[in-house]
Amino acid sequence: MPKNENIILCGIGGQGTILASKLLAAAAMKRGMAVKTAETIGMAQRGGSVFSHIRLGEDVHAPLIAPGQADLIIAFEPAEAVRHLHMLRPGGCVVVSTRPIFPTSVLVGQSQYPVEEVIDYLKTHVEYLTMVDSEQAAKDLGSSKVLNVVLLGAAIRSGALSLKEEDILEAIHERVAERFHALNENALRYV
């Protein structure tokens, strides 16, 4: 296990980025790891950019990750991955949902969102990239509300996260209503 881990979660308000960061932090604390977090929750209304910094390890004294120092970016949306790519260290890993969330300006025809170009940019600029087809995951799982847990599972399987599936499961059981446990367990094991 690395001495320290710097993780950024980024997405659009309403996608579950804040819950995912809380699950990661709770799982790490249960394992006895020191944890520092910082979140932007002012834009947490649906449609705004949301991100969290999570730092795990012994020598972590501040919650914010410096540019070029993130070991892992978990992106709930492709453009958000590109927006935060400057934070990734050389050799770092990105786990990204391939489903774009179109801003209002795109929906009303005032701008464009070149989805394929964004995905190609990630493929070209990220050495360790895991792409998750979240549309298919939502169909298979019967819910789009567990994308956050699907991405956590993908991050575990990428090898870029030292936490284990059972660590996240324990955090889910402590922080998520019991009626959603089975759905979240399936989501964590999806990818």
N, C-alpha and C positions, 0 to 999 in steps of 0.2 A: 504494500500500500504506500502511495506517495506520502511524503511528509505533510504537504499542504495540497489542497485542491481548490481551484478557483472556477466557479461555475456561474454562467449567466443564463437566465431563462428570459426569453423575450417573446412577445406576442401582441395581440390586440385585446383590449378590455373585453371581458366576458368569456375568454377561452380557458380560464382556469390556471393562469400562470402563477397567481398568488397562492392558491391552494397547493400547487405543485412545489413551490418553494418552501411552504410550511411543512409539507410531507418530507421533503429532503432534509430540512433542518431538524425535524423531530426524529427522523430515523438516525441521523448522525449523532444527535445528543444521546439517544438510547444506547448507542455503541460507545459512548464515552468520549466522543470527539468534541473538541472546541469548535463552536460555530459562531460566525458573524454574518448578519444579513442586512441588506438594504433593499428597499422596494420603492418603486414609483407607483403609488396608488391613486394619485390625483386624477390620472387619466383612465382609471379603471372602469369608467362607464364604457359601454359597448362602442367600439369604434376607435378608441384612442390607443396609442402605443403604451405598452406596459412592460416593465422589465424588473428583474430582481438580480441582485448580486448575492451569491452565497459563497462564503469562504470557510473551508474546513481545515483544521490542522492545528498543530502546536504553536507555530510561530505567526499566527494571525492576530494582528492587533487593531485592524480597522476593517470595516465592512466593504468598502469600495475596492473594486478591482481596477488596476491601472490598465490603460490601453496596451495591448500586446501581451497581457498576462493571463488571460482566461485559458484554462485547460480544456474546458467544455462549454459549448453554447448549445442550449436546448431551445430551438426556435419553433414556435407554434405556427409560423407563417413565413413563407420564403423571403419576402421583402424585408421583414424584420431581421431575418438571419443576415442578409446583406448589410442592413443598417448597423448591425453590431459586429460585423466581421473584423473591424479594426481592433476589437478587443481581444481577438484570438491570438494566442502565442503561436510561433512557428511549431508545426507538428501537433497542434491542438486538434480537437475533434468537434464536429458540428453534427447534431441530430436535428433534422428539420422535417416538419410536415410539408408535403408538397401542395396542399390545398391553399390557394390564395384567398385572402379576405379583401375584397375590393373596397377602397375608400369611396366615400360619397361622390367625390369629384369624378371618379371613373364611372360610377353608376349613372350620373347625370350627363355624361359625355364631355366633361370639361378637361379630362386628362386620360391617359392610357396607363395600363398596367401590363407590360410585356412579360407575361408569365414565363414563357419558354426562355427568354433572355435572362431572366433572374435565375432560373434553375441552372442554365448553362454557365452563368457567372459563378455560381456556387461550385459546380462540378470542376470548373477550371481553377478556382482559387482556394479550394479546401482539399487538402491531401486526404484527410480522414473524415469522410462524409457518409452519414447514414440518412437516407431519405425514407420517410414513412408516408405511405399512401393513406392519408387519414380519411378520405372519402370512402375507400374500401373498408377501412377499419370500422367506421361508423355503420356501414351496411352490415358487416359481419357481426358486430357486437350489438346492433340494434339501438345505438345511441351515439350521438356526437359529443355528449357531455363528458366523456371519459378520455378525450384526446390527451389531456395532461398526463394521465396515468399510462396511456399507450406510449407516449414519448419518454416517460421515466423508464419504462421497461426496455425500450430501444436503447436508451443511454446505458443501462446496466449491461445489456448484451453487447454493446459496442466495445466494452472494456475500458471506457474512459471514466467510469464512475466506480469508486471503490465500494460503494454500498451494494448490498445484495438484495435480491428479490424479497427475501424474508424480512429484511429491515424495513422496506417500503410497505410490505403487507401489514406489519405490526403498526406502523404509523397510520395506515388506512383504517385499521380496526379501531384505533383510538380516536381518530379525528373525523371519520365519515359515518353518517347514519348507517345503522346495521342493515337496513333494507337495500343499501347500495353496495354492500360488501362483495357479493358474488359478481356483480357487474364489473367492479373495480379489479377484482382478482383476475377475471378474464382479460380485462384491458391490459393489466400489467404483464400478462403472459402472451399477449397477442403477437408481437413482432418476434 
